[in-house]
Amino acid sequence: MAEHRSMQRAALLDAARSLLSEGGTEALTFPALAERTGLARSSVYEYFRSRAAVVEELCEVDFPVWAAEVEAAMAAAQGPEARVEAYVRRQLTLVGDRRHRAVVAISASELDAGAREKIRAAHGALVAMIVDVLGELGHTEPRLAAMMLQGVVDAAVRRIELGAEAPEVVADAAVRMALRGVLGG
């Protein structure tokens, strides 16, 4: 029984990822989740009390995986400048990943305070990864610099999502801007 519930919950989360990546938060409805999973709409409520609860669980499940990928890319890079570049490029590479697209859609939505706090905490953990690197580069306010750097990444993510330029063009521009900014001290 527990295994069945776990599989159903995983199927609901997978359906939620698909819905978010295809149509944003407006597409994430309980009727749509029920249709995608073959469950009765009332059954969806047995797993999640609200749309915000679905979003919170997606953040808990997907964001650590995404952050681990960024952290691994940074660990493989040699030197602080290369780690900054890896931080930017890996996040932008993940834009096409369904988990990332869901997180972007989630971040743009109107959610309850609990869900917004989970998203803020997840983003804070991501930003924390780069603070020490910026300290190595001589920043006197590395936390502030990290927040600004993440702003460049977030703007590049939105630009890639728009599709106005090729993702590589956006990534190269973001890396140049990031490196010039962080090396400027």
ZISUL-V285288 format. One record per residue. N is the residue number from 1. RES is the residue in three letters. SS is DSSP state (~ for helix, > for strand, _ for the rest). PSI is psi in whole degrees, -180 to 180 (* if undefined). OMEGA is omega in whole degrees, -180 to 180 (* if undefined). Layout:
BEGIN
n:res:ss:psi:omega
N:RES:SS:PSI:OMEGA
N:RES:SS:PSI:OMEGA
END
This chain:
BEGIN
n:res:ss:psi:omega
1:MET:_:-46:-179
2:ALA:~:-39:179
3:GLU:~:-41:178
4:HIS:~:-46:179
5:ARG:~:-40:179
6:SER:~:-41:178
7:MET:~:-40:179
8:GLN:~:-43:179
9:ARG:~:-44:178
10:ALA:~:-40:178
11:ALA:~:-40:178
12:LEU:~:-42:178
13:LEU:~:-40:178
14:ASP:~:-42:177
15:ALA:~:-39:179
16:ALA:~:-42:177
17:ARG:~:-46:-180
18:SER:~:-47:-179
19:LEU:~:-45:180
20:LEU:~:-42:-177
21:SER:~:-29:180
22:GLU:~:-39:-171
23:GLY:~:12:180
24:GLY:_:-169:-174
25:THR:~:-26:179
26:GLU:~:-30:-178
27:ALA:~:-18:-178
28:LEU:_:92:178
29:THR:_:158:178
30:PHE:~:-39:175
31:PRO:~:-39:179
32:ALA:~:-41:177
33:LEU:~:-43:179
34:ALA:~:-45:-179
35:GLU:~:-43:-179
36:ARG:~:-32:-175
37:THR:~:-10:-178
38:GLY:_:11:177
39:LEU:_:158:171
40:ALA:_:147:-180
41:ARG:~:-41:179
42:SER:~:-29:179
43:SER:~:-32:179
44:VAL:~:-39:180
45:TYR:~:-20:176
46:GLU:~:-24:-178
47:TYR:~:-36:-177
48:PHE:_:133:-178
49:ARG:_:-22:-177
50:SER:_:170:176
51:ARG:~:-39:178
52:ALA:~:-36:178
53:ALA:~:-36:176
54:VAL:~:-46:-179
55:VAL:~:-45:180
56:GLU:~:-44:-179
57:GLU:~:-38:176
58:LEU:~:-42:178
59:CYS:~:-44:-179
60:GLU:~:-35:-177
61:VAL:~:-48:-170
62:ASP:~:-37:-174
63:PHE:~:-40:177
64:PRO:~:-34:178
65:VAL:~:-46:179
66:TRP:~:-48:-179
67:ALA:~:-38:179
68:ALA:~:-36:178
69:GLU:~:-40:177
70:VAL:~:-45:-180
71:GLU:~:-41:179
72:ALA:~:-41:178
73:ALA:~:-41:179
74:MET:~:-40:-179
75:ALA:~:-31:-180
76:ALA:~:-15:-178
77:ALA:_:147:-179
78:GLN:_:116:176
79:GLY:_:157:-175
80:PRO:~:-39:179
81:GLU:~:-43:179
82:ALA:~:-34:178
83:ARG:~:-37:175
84:VAL:~:-46:179
85:GLU:~:-42:179
86:ALA:~:-40:178
87:TYR:~:-46:-179
88:VAL:~:-53:-174
89:ARG:~:-41:-177
90:ARG:~:-41:177
91:GLN:~:-41:-178
92:LEU:~:-30:175
93:THR:~:-34:-178
94:LEU:~:-7:-179
95:VAL:~:-37:-180
96:GLY:~:-13:-180
97:ASP:_:135:-177
98:ARG:~:-37:178
99:ARG:~:-42:-180
100:HIS:~:-43:-180
101:ARG:~:-36:178
102:ALA:~:-43:180
103:VAL:~:-40:178
104:VAL:~:-45:180
105:ALA:~:-40:179
106:ILE:~:-45:-176
107:SER:~:-28:-177
108:ALA:_:-5:-172
109:SER:_:167:174
110:GLU:_:115:-177
111:LEU:_:169:178
112:ASP:_:170:-174
113:ALA:~:-39:-180
114:GLY:~:-45:180
115:ALA:~:-42:179
116:ARG:~:-38:180
117:GLU:~:-40:177
118:LYS:~:-41:179
119:ILE:~:-45:178
120:ARG:~:-43:-180
121:ALA:~:-41:179
122:ALA:~:-44:178
123:HIS:~:-36:178
124:GLY:~:-39:178
125:ALA:~:-37:178
126:LEU:~:-48:180
127:VAL:~:-37:-179
128:ALA:~:-27:-180
129:MET:~:-30:-172
130:ILE:~:-11:-176
131:VAL:~:-49:-179
132:ASP:~:-38:179
133:VAL:~:-43:180
134:LEU:~:-33:173
135:GLY:~:-42:177
136:GLU:~:-33:-179
137:LEU:_:1:174
138:GLY:_:11:179
139:HIS:_:133:178
140:THR:_:-22:177
141:GLU:_:69:-174
142:PRO:~:-31:179
143:ARG:~:-44:177
144:LEU:~:-45:179
145:ALA:~:-38:179
146:ALA:~:-41:178
147:MET:~:-41:179
148:MET:~:-41:178
149:LEU:~:-43:178
150:GLN:~:-32:175
151:GLY:~:-39:176
152:VAL:~:-45:180
153:VAL:~:-46:-179
154:ASP:~:-41:178
155:ALA:~:-40:179
156:ALA:~:-38:177
157:VAL:~:-47:180
158:ARG:~:-38:-180
159:ARG:~:-41:177
160:ILE:~:-42:179
161:GLU:~:-35:178
162:LEU:~:-30:179
163:GLY:_:16:-178
164:ALA:_:-34:177
165:GLU:_:163:176
166:ALA:_:143:-180
167:PRO:~:-37:-180
168:GLU:~:-37:179
169:VAL:~:-45:179
170:VAL:~:-45:-179
171:ALA:~:-45:179
172:ASP:~:-43:179
173:ALA:~:-42:-180
174:ALA:~:-41:179
175:VAL:~:-45:178
176:ARG:~:-47:-179
177:MET:~:-44:-179
178:ALA:~:-49:-178
179:LEU:~:-41:177
180:ARG:~:-41:-179
181:GLY:~:-45:-177
182:VAL:~:-27:179
183:LEU:~:-18:178
184:GLY:_:-15:176
185:GLY:_:*:*
END
